[in-house]
Amino acid sequence: MGNVEVSKNGVTSDKAIASLVLGILSILIPFIGLVLGIIGIIFSRKATKELVKTNERGQGLATSGLLCSIVGIVFQLFAVIGLLAFTTVTTETAVQFLFT
């Protein structure tokens, strides 16, 4: 088929596993997930570059970690924007109530 080297030792990249875990946590944990998603993207990119050089497994984990981290960041940004919009509307309503 080709000259594709397959890992004989079956070792999975630790960075790929960490990127997937951080990506999933970025979806599940509110507000802190924004930071976890950014760290997950960093780990995913490092794992992808490392997997090209070494003979480890985990390309799918790194890709999944990247996607989960991106989805988590988008969810967290929507949560922050929603919270800001809610507090702005609530504060304006309270000020109108107090001074009317």
C-alpha positions as CSV (number, residue, x, y, z in Angstrom):
1,M,0.0,0.0,0.0
2,G,2.6,2.6,1.0
3,N,5.4,3.3,3.4
4,V,3.2,4.1,6.4
5,E,4.8,3.3,9.7
6,V,2.5,1.9,12.3
7,S,3.3,2.2,16.0
8,K,4.4,-1.2,17.3
9,N,4.3,-0.2,21.0
10,G,0.7,1.0,20.9
11,V,1.5,4.2,22.9
12,T,-1.0,7.0,22.7
13,S,0.1,10.6,22.9
14,D,-0.5,12.1,26.4
15,K,-1.0,15.5,24.8
16,A,-3.7,14.1,22.5
17,I,-5.5,12.6,25.5
18,A,-5.1,15.9,27.5
19,S,-6.5,17.9,24.6
20,L,-9.6,15.7,24.4
21,V,-10.2,15.8,28.1
22,L,-9.8,19.6,28.2
23,G,-12.1,20.0,25.2
24,I,-14.8,18.0,26.8
25,L,-14.4,19.9,30.1
26,S,-14.5,23.2,28.2
27,I,-18.1,22.2,27.0
28,L,-19.2,21.1,30.5
29,I,-17.8,23.6,32.9
30,P,-19.3,27.1,32.7
31,F,-17.0,30.2,32.4
32,I,-13.8,28.3,33.3
33,G,-14.4,26.3,30.1
34,L,-13.3,29.3,28.1
35,V,-9.8,29.0,29.5
36,L,-9.9,25.2,29.3
37,G,-10.9,25.4,25.7
38,I,-7.9,27.6,24.9
39,I,-5.5,25.3,26.7
40,G,-7.2,22.4,24.9
41,I,-6.5,24.0,21.5
42,I,-2.8,24.5,22.4
43,F,-2.5,20.9,23.5
44,S,-4.2,19.7,20.4
45,R,-1.9,21.6,18.1
46,K,1.2,20.5,20.0
47,A,0.0,16.9,19.9
48,T,-0.6,17.0,16.2
49,K,2.9,18.3,15.5
50,E,4.4,15.8,17.9
51,L,2.5,12.9,16.3
52,V,3.9,13.7,12.9
53,K,7.5,13.4,14.3
54,T,7.0,10.4,16.6
55,N,5.5,7.1,16.1
56,E,2.7,7.4,18.6
57,R,-1.0,7.0,18.2
58,G,-3.7,9.6,18.9
59,Q,-4.3,11.6,15.8
60,G,-8.1,11.1,16.2
61,L,-7.9,12.1,19.8
62,A,-6.1,15.3,19.0
63,T,-8.6,16.2,16.3
64,S,-11.5,15.4,18.5
65,G,-9.9,17.5,21.3
66,L,-9.5,20.4,18.9
67,L,-13.1,20.2,17.8
68,C,-14.4,19.9,21.3
69,S,-12.3,22.9,22.4
70,I,-13.6,25.0,19.6
71,V,-17.2,24.1,20.4
72,G,-16.6,24.7,24.1
73,I,-15.1,28.1,23.5
74,V,-18.1,29.1,21.3
75,F,-20.5,27.9,24.0
76,Q,-18.7,29.8,26.6
77,L,-18.6,33.0,24.6
78,F,-22.4,32.7,24.1
79,A,-22.8,32.2,27.8
80,V,-20.7,35.3,28.6
81,I,-22.6,37.4,26.1
82,G,-25.9,36.1,27.4
83,L,-25.0,36.8,31.0
84,L,-23.9,40.3,30.0
85,A,-27.1,41.0,28.1
86,F,-29.2,39.6,31.0
87,T,-27.4,41.8,33.6
88,T,-27.7,44.9,31.4
89,V,-31.4,44.4,30.9
90,T,-32.0,43.5,34.6
91,T,-30.0,46.5,35.8
92,E,-31.8,48.9,33.5
93,T,-35.2,47.5,34.6
94,A,-34.2,47.9,38.3
95,V,-33.0,51.5,37.8
96,Q,-36.3,52.3,36.0
97,F,-38.3,50.7,38.8
98,L,-36.4,52.6,41.5
99,F,-36.6,56.0,39.9
100,T,-40.2,55.9,38.6
